[in-house]
Amino acid sequence: MTDRIHNFSAGPAVLPEPVLRKAQDAIWNAEGSGIGIMEHSHRGKVFDRIINDAEQACRELGGIPDGYRVLFLQGGASLQFSMVPMNLLPADRTADYLLTGVWSQKAIKEAQQTGKVHVAATSEATNFDRIPRQDEIRYSPAAAYVHLTTNNTIYGTQWQMEPQVPAGTPLVADTSSDMYSRPIDVRKYGLIYAGAQKNLGPSGVVLVIIRDDLVERGPKTLPTMLQYRTHAAEKSLYNTAPTFAIYVMGEVFKWIQAQGGLSAMAESNEAKAGTLYDYLDGSDFFRGTAQPDSRSRMNVCFRAPTEELEEKFVKEAAKRGFDGLKGHRLVGGMRASIYNACPTAAVEALVSFMKEFERANRVAATRS
Ligand SMILES: *Cc1c(COP(=O)(O)O)cnc(C)c1O
């Protein structure tokens, strides 16, 4: 462990140590087959078992009921920004989007290429520092679906619960940065998608959970690769799947199970985030940027009194073995991404470094 540092990157992000160790072995020789995981045919028996196990673990973890397909696709969450409207939004219909940050903005931009978009609520006026309240949401009369971003990776805000949507309207969620960080009631959704590289595995695979009736909605004139029905019919193996990424994702699912499942994950994530927010709330040097009732348990965004001190903080943190703390340029300041696999000890070490930095720099800050 001593050759590794504390990684607070927003994504690709830290992975569980036991998963990395096991993957190291599997790269050389997967399941005693004499062939490394990256060298196996995606049509062979070994990979067949791996992808089936991954789906099984995914289903058990999330309590995914029958009537939903689990797909392992490519193109990242960003291609889902296009695939969702291409398949679910006819040209003469409107889709409702909840606009809570850069990623939902990007999702909206793609939907506008296909049909009409109505922004049902937004917190743009205060630079996305909060999640809209239910009473602020204005849905259009017959939306094809409602889309939300459950966790706003860049602004450090998170929906604390699903918004209510009109009966019969499918709820579509980009859960890229908080998938399986807490229990999820899949029945409330029509479609859930998540790029793996924050909470679930390496980049290169995106998890899609889609209700059966939505699988068939896309026009058959769409490119074959962009129709959900293609991937549902071929069980994610229409083309060569990202085999290694799927393998690691399956191992991450099993790791989460071994930790006690999603409620155990939620508990540990709340404790980690609580450690950071409690300290920020008590500090008169650092301050959190998200409004308290909208705070993310995955990405904790904070500022120091001046930009000079922020630069100094990031630099000194790096020297002490804390990486990935510079905030996104749109928010400034700092961001600690503390996904499932981020150890509690890393968060505790960060907070004690922050305390030390505050003590050493408070005088300078009050003088200026
Ligand atoms: C990172 C991220 C994305 C982009 O994912 P890609 O896999 O790079 O396309 C989309 N949405 C959210 C919420 C993210 O955090």
The ligand as an ORCA input file, in Angstrom:
! r2SCAN-3c Opt
* xyz 0 1
  C     -18.720     11.790    -15.500
  C     -20.138     12.011    -15.766
  C     -20.676     11.902    -17.053
  C     -19.824     11.630    -18.273
  O     -19.510     10.320    -18.391
  P     -18.690      9.764    -19.670
  O     -18.575      8.327    -19.345
  O     -17.392     10.498    -19.699
  O     -19.485     10.037    -20.869
  C     -22.035     12.080    -17.208
  N     -22.823     12.340    -16.166
  C     -22.345     12.465    -14.909
  C     -23.271     12.757    -13.784
  C     -20.988     12.300    -14.675
  O     -20.503     12.416    -13.428
*
